[in-house]
Amino acid sequence: MDRVKMLRSDESGFAYEMENQPFSPNIYYDSPCVDVDQAKVSHKILGFGASFTDAACYMFQKVDPERRKALFQDLFSEDGLNLSIGRLNIGASDYSTKVYSYHEKEDPELKDFSIDHDKKYIIPIVKEAQAIRPDLFLFSSPWSPPGWMKTGGSMCGGYMRAKYLPVFADYLVNYLQAYQEAGIHIDAMTMQNEPDTDQRGCMPQSQLHPDFEMELVGHLLPSRLKAAGLDTKMWLYDHNYQGWKRVLYMLSDPEVAANVDSVAWHPYDGFPTMMNPIREKYPDLAFQLTEKGPNYKKNSAESHLLWWSRTITGALNNGCSSFVGWNYALDENGSPNLGNFKCAGLVEVHSRTGEITPSIQYHAFKHYAPYLKRGAEVLSCPMNFPQEPMVDCLLARNPDGSVVAVVGNGADKFSSIQFKYKGEYLKIYLPEQTMTTIVLN
């Protein structure tokens, strides 16, 4: 049986499998060494995925059913990209065809609550993905409560009003129950997407004070979820790395710390090492990376494979169990969206031709998602090596015992790395601006 399998991609995302390289009993002193035999377990992998936004599902439903089935086979099957997570929006997000909630009229009793909008194409699309991936992990996030629960009366901007916090908790439970009745179980939920952001009223968005989030997670929702017989997990925060102090503040409430399952992070601002104070104080608390998509402009940072290597590896090496992109699908202009934003889909569905084109994020995921199985253990491994500061490495052990290393060489020069595994050494040569995935058996 082959002991080594390798996949390599150049900066454009062009991938090719490589021939095995032999192990040696001798160390190579000219290369940094990752000692797999001595690496300690850090945390477990949940998986990779993207978001079933209203916009993404709208684009998917425009694809011919047979072609969409083949696309979903590529995205979600274990023989394909092996994506195993989907994010859903509770009402409209910035990537929606229109602004909508599930209860437009002011009524604290929520008598007219309805998810009819989602039944048109969001729920059918998610079910098609589940048919291929039955263990698809689904989590949901609101971009805004209904406008009547907020200052200003609009879903676009403003703040949650304190008197409607209990009603909003009921609204969230109604959503979970309605989806359950429609045949979709929501595994986890955040209280508010990007609770500290201010988009100047150009999109569905709401600022949520940390005390309000603590009230929802620590006090209002636990009893309601239990009474409804729901096992949906609660994830805290759902915003940028640099908000780590807000997270520590919220976790200082014992009820919040007892009821939260994970902290959700975005990488738009700050650095992944900013999560470390929370990891040190709450070592058993899971982290999830819940949103980051590529830019459809070809000259942006996010259009380069090695940018994704550093971003994904940085998140996972600093405690994240998942990495979830933004929209699963958009058109060639990053549409539909409500705010003239520049994000691309994980795949592009061309608005006129229907041609499906994978993004650079898709090519980056190809180095992680097919190889890192759910339950894989991330092993301690430095993100950068002193000798080669542009080389980053993720190391993990799968449930079947195989070891996976994902290595990115972002330098403009040839480099190398070696692994000590079962007492022997394996040296891997790294051409400039490439990603390499190595599987050791």
N, C-alpha and C positions, 0 to 999 in steps of 0.2 A: 504494500500500500504506500502511496506517495506520502511523504512526511510534510511536504511543503507545497502549497498552491499560492499563486500570486496573480493579482490583477493590477494593471498600471494604467493611468490616464495622463495625457499631457494637458497643458493649460486650457485647451479648447474643449476638453471633456472626451476626446477620442480615447477609447479604452481597448486594451488588448491583454490577453492572458499571457503569462510568462512561463518559461520552462523552469523546472525545479533547480534549485541550487543546493549543493551538498553541504551537510554539516561537517565541522572540523573539530578535533579535540583541542585545538589551540586557539587562544584569544588573538584578536587582531588589534594591536595597540594604536593603529592609526584611525580607529573609528569609535565613536561613543557606543557604549554597551548598555542594553536593557537586560537586566537579570530577571528573566521570567520566573526562575526557580525561587527567588527570594521576594517576589512582588506580593504585597498583601491586598486582600479584598477591600475595596472601598464601598461600592454600592451596586445595585442590580439595574439592568436595563429593562425598561418597559417597552420601548420601541420608537419608531419613526413614523411620521405622517404629515398631513397638512389639513386644511380647513374646508369643510363642506359649507362654504358661505352660500348665501342666496345667489350671489353672482356666479360662483363656481358651478353650482347645481343647474343654474339657468343655462350656462354654456354646455355642460354635459348633456342636458336633455335635447340640445340642438344637434347632437351627434347621432348619426344613424345607429339604431339599436345593436346591430351586429358588430359594427365598428367599435361602439362603446363597450360591448362585452369583451372584445379583444383588448381594448385599452385597459379596462379594469383587471383583466387577467394579468396584464403586464405590471400594473401598479400594485395589486394586492395579493397575488398568489405567492406562495413560498418559492416557486420556481422563477418568479419575476423580481420586481423591486422589493417585495416582501414588506410593504408598508402595512402597519398594524394599528394606527391611531387615526382618529378623525375628530376634528373640533367642529362644534356647531355653534351658531349664534342664537341667542335667545332674543328674537325680534331682529330688527334691521341692524346692520353694521354699516361701515363706510363702503363695503363692497356688497351692495344690494341694488336691486332694480328700482326700489322705491323705499321711502321711510314708512315703517309699519311697526306696530306692536300687536300683542294678542288681546288687548282690551283698550279700545280707543276712547270710550266714554268714561267720565269720572264716576266711579262706583266702587266704594271700599269693599263691597260684597262680591265683586268680580263676577256678576251674574252672566255676562255675555262673553266670558273668556273663550277664545277659539284659536286653534292653530290651523285653521283652514288654509291660510296662505302657504304654509309649509307642506300641506298635503298635495299641492299641485305638482311639484317636482323635487323639493328637497327630500322629503321622506322616501319617495320612490327611488331616488338616486342612491340614498344611503342604504336602502335595502338591497339594491343591486350590488353594491360593494360588499355588504354582509353575506350575500349569497356565495361570493368567492372567498371572503375572509370572515367566517363565523365568529372568530374571537376578536373582531375589530373593537378596540377600546375607544369609547366615545366620551368626550367631555364637552361641556357647554359653557358659554360665557355671554352675559348681557353687555351690550354697548350702551344701553340706556334703559331705564324703566319707562313705562308710558309717560308721555309728557305731563299729564295732569298730576303725577306724583312729585313733580320737580318745580323748582323756582323757574319762572319764565314760561312754564306751560308747554314747552317743546321738548322733543326727544333730542334735538340738536343743541347741545350746550346746557349750562345750568347745573344745579346741585339737587341731590335728593333731599326732600323735605322730611324732617325727623318724624312728623306725625304719620307719615306713610310707610315707615320702615316695616311695621307688622304686615301691612297690606302687600308690600313688595315681597316679603317672605312667603305669603300665601300665593302670590303671583308665580314665584319660582317653583313652588311645590305643584301648583296647577300645571305648569309647563312639563315638569317631570312626569306627572300622572298622565297627561294627555299624550305624551310621546310613548309612555308605557302602553297605553291603550291602543296606540297606533302600531305597536309591535316593535318598538325600539327602546332598549334600556340605556339610560344615560349613566355611565359609570362614575363620573365626577363632574364637579361644577365649580366655577369661580364666581365671586360675587359681582365683579365689575371688571371689564376689560380696561386696562390702563387708568386706574382710578385717580391718578394725579395729572392727567393730561388736560390740555385746554386747546381744542381745535377751532376756537373762535366761532362756534356755531355753524360750521360748514358741513357737519356730518353728525349722525347719531353718536352721542357721547355724553357722559355724565361724570362729574367729579364726585367722588365718594370719600367723605372724611374717614380717617382710620377708626375713629370711635364708632362710626356707623357700621363699618365692616366688622368690627369686633362684636357689635351687638347682634348682627346677623349670624355670624359664625359661632359665637360663644353662647348665645341665649335664644334667639328667635327661631332659627332653623332646626337645631337638633331635635327638639320636641315635635316639631311639625313633620320632619322626615320620619321619625319613629312612628308617629300616629298614622301616617300614610303608608307605612310598611315599606318605605324606600331605603335602600342601602347605598344611595349615591354619596360618594365621598366629597368633602368640601376642601377645595384648594384655596390658599390664601394669596392675595396681592395681585398677581397677573400683570406685572409691569417691569420696568427696567432694573438692571443690576444696581444702579446707583441709589435706588430706594431701600437699600438694606436696613437703614435705621428705622424706617417705618415698619418693616417686618419685625425687627426686634421689639419695637414698642408694642405692636399688636400681640406678639407671642408672650409678652409679660403678663397678660391676662391668663390665669390658669385655665379658665374655661375655653378660651381660644386654643391654647396649646393642647388641651385634651381632645378637642373636637376636629382639629384640622389634620388632614392626611398628608398634604404636600404644600410646598410654596411654588407658585408659578412665576416664571421669569421671562423677560424679553431682553434681547441684547442690543437694543437701539442706542442705549446710553449707558456708560459705565464699563466695567470690566468683570469678567467671570470670577476673578479672585475676590470681588466684593461680597460674594456669597459666603466666604469662609467664616466670618464671625458667627453667622447663624449655624453653620455646620458644627463649629466648635462647641456652641452652647446647647444645640439640639441635635446630637449625632444620629438619632434615629429618625429624624424628619426627612422625608423624601423631597427632592427638587424636580421640577419639570420645566423644560424650555418650551413655551407654548405658542410662540409666534415669531417667525422671521421668513420673509419671502424675498425672491430676487427682484432686482430692478429691471424693467424692460428696456432701459437704455443700455446699449452695448458697451458704453465707455464708463459705466459706474463700477464702484468697488465690488458690488455684489455680482458682477458679470464675470468674475475671475474665479476659477476653480480653487486656487490656493487660499483665497479669502474665505471660502466656505470650509476648507480644511481647518484653518485656524479657529473659525467661529464654532464649528460643531465640536471639534476636539476640545477646545477651551471650555465649552459648556459641560461636556461629559466628564472631563478630567477634574472639574471643580464641583462635581456632585450631582449634575442633572441626570435623571434616568431616562429622559426622552428628549427628542428634538423634533418639534412640529413646525412645519412651514406655514405660510399663510394660505392663499387660495389654491385649491387643487387645480383649478383651470380658469383662465381668462383669455380674452382675445389678444390680437397682436398689439393693441394699444393699451393693454392693462385694464380693459373694461369688461363688464359694466362696473362703475363705481360712482359714488355720490359726491366726491370731493376733488376730482381731477388729480388723483394720486398716480404714482409712477411704478407701482408694483406689477410684476409679472406673475403668471400662474406657475405652478410646478410644471404644468404643460400648457402650451399655447394652442388654442383652437381658433384657427383663422376665421374671421367673420364672413368672408366671401367664399373661400375655397373649401373650408372645413378641414384643411390640413392640420394634423396634430404634430406639434414639435416640442420635444422635451427641453426644459430650461437647463441652465448650468447647475442649478440646485438639484435637479433630477440626477445629473451626472455625478454630483458630489455624493448624494444619497446612495448611489450605486456602489460606493466604496464602503458604506456602513451597513445599511439596512439588510441586504441579503445575507450578510455574514454574522451580524450580531443578533442572535436569537433572543426572544423574550426570556428573561431570567438569567441572561449572561451576566457575569460578575466583572465589573470594571476593576482593573488591578492598578495599584499605585504605579505611576509612571510620570516622570517629569514632562511638562508640556514642551519645554524647550531644553536643549542641551547647551552647556556653556561653550563647548567647542563649535557648535553649529546652531547659532541662535535662530536661524530661519527654518530649522527642522522641528516639526511637532509630531507627537506620537500618542496615539490612544492604544491601550492594551486591555484586552478583556478575555475571559474564559467562558466558553459556552457551556450549557448544561451537559452536552455530550463529551466535555473534556477538551475539545479543540481550543486552541488559543488564537486569537485574532489580533493583529496589529495593523492599525491604519496610520501610515506615515506620509506627511506632506513635506516636500522640500521647496520652500518658497524662495530660495536663493537663486541668483543668476549664475550659479556655478554647480558643477558636479559635486556630490557628497556621498556619504555612505553611513550605514548604521549596522549594528550587529546585535544579535539576541543570544543570550545564554539560556538554553532550554534542555532540560534533562541531562545536564552536565556537558553538553556540547555547544559549539558556537556556530551561528549562521550569519554570514555577512551579506548585506543587501546593498547593492549600488543604487544610488538615487540620482538620476539625471535632473538637471535644473528644471524648476517649475513643473513638478510632477507629483501626483498622488499615487501611493502604492499600498495595496492591501495584501497582507501576508497571513495565511492560515497555516498554523503549525499543528501537526497531529502526533 
